Each structure stands twice: as C-alpha cells, then as structure tokens.
Amino acid sequence: MSITHAAAAGFEADANRYARGRPGYPAEVSAWLRDTLHLGPGHSVVDLGAGTGKFTKRLIETGADVTAIEPAAAMRAKLGEIAGIKVLDGNATALPLPDACVDAIVCAQAFHWFATREALAEMYRVLKPRGVLGLIWNAHDNTVPWVKALSDIASVYEGDVPRFRNGNWRDVFPAPGFSPLREAEFTNVQTGSVEEVVVDRMLSISFMATLPQAEREMVAARLRAVVAAAPETAGRDEISVPYRTFAYTAVRQ
C-alpha cells in the first residue's frame, strides 16, 4: 500500500494502543453495509487497510466472505487473532487478488493514505461489475468545545500527513469507472476511561505515535488537563467522546 513513512512507522509503533483507543462504529452502519453495499451471505468483501480489525468485525457480522488486506506487520498480527477471515499483506496499487473477484471493497479510516488514481484503478480491477467501494471514517465532533481542544493539541504535530478532515482525499473524485460519491452521516460515541478514549486514542494517531517518549508524556498531560477542565467530563472516571461517522459509496460502472 502506498502509505507514507508516517503511516508505516506510526502504525507499527503501537498496534495495541491503536486497538484500545480507536472507537467502534454506530449501529446504523449495519444497515449501510446491508442496504448500500449489499453485503450478506454469498457475497465477498475486502477490508483494505484493515488495521487491527476494528471494522473487520462489522464486516464479519454481515455474513459475507471477508478478506483483510493490511501492509503493517504489527497490525496484521492483530488481524490474525480474528477467526473466520483471510489476512493478506497487500498494496492498494497492487492488490493480491484476481480481476473482478469481489462484490465490495471497504476502506475504514484508511482511504486518505492511498487516495490516488492508481489505487482507484486497481480497486476497479478487483471489483465485480456493479461492485461497491465503501469509504468510512469516524471523526471527532469538533462542534463540542472540549473535543475540539483535543483535536487542536494533535493538529500542532500533523504537518502534511494525510488526514480525513483536510478533505484532500476527495480530489480523486469523480473517478473514472465509478459513479459519483454517495454520502451518509451518523452520530457516534465512544465511552470509557480517559486513558482509553482520550490518551490512547490521540496517541494512536500515526504522527503522534512516533513522537519521542518525553513529548508523548507531555501531550498526554495536556489531553488529561482538557478533560479535567471541561464541565461535561471533570471528575468522571468514565467519559463519552462524541464522534460523527461519515460513510461514502461509489459503484463500479
């Protein structure tokens, strides 16, 4: 997969923190997978850039045949713990699959890393006619002030690393051979301890995971201070972080 050094180094750095800290997906995603991507028994789907399998598990629930493709070895090790799937070391511009072999490809929290015409052409090759490309991201709900404060702490370090929120991934659409993007949006929430849903979550971001240890400890202290100061979260052992889930589909023509 044509991922940057930041992605490779960051995701290899601490797959366990990534698995702990990343939120799941809202219940409405099940209907999106069934009704828009048409997944179910007798169908096949590729989870491209599958990470530690947060979204892979939702694909398994559809009853479809699931293949997870992930370039980072530490992430593939986590994927290997999930029963009932095939795990491959893959590249978005050279997928290890034959032509027109799958009903859907889903990229969860991943497409911004390989949003190129070459990658889309390769996905077109692998998808069956009328197959569906699905893109999905969880994003902090930055309309909530204390949540935006968390995002602002991370943004200091991001540089030019590809991110969903900057929208640059959209530049490859409309894409040859695919229908226009269709968008859906859902609300989401992640509930847990401050260490899990704030510290682990933020330090699992690729460019944060590779910071020197002392810098990460400083960032963690700033994150905890934001939570401690916000009226909605101050003094709580368990907090809920609001997210918005953005889902997009395009059909192979």
Secondary structure, 3 states (H helix, E strand, C coil): CCCCHHHHHHHHHCHHHHHHHCCCCCCHHHHHHHHCCCCCCCCEEEEECCCCCCCHHHHHHCCCEEEEECCCHHHHHHHCCCCCCEEECCECCECCCCCCCEEEEEEECCHHHCCCHHHHHHHHHHEEEEEEEEEEEEEECCCCHHHHHHHHHHHCCCCCCCCHHHCHHHHHCCCCCECCCEEEEEEEEEEECHHHHHHHHHHCCHHHHCCCHHHHHHHHHHHHHHHHHCCCCCCCCCEEEEEEEEEEEEEEC
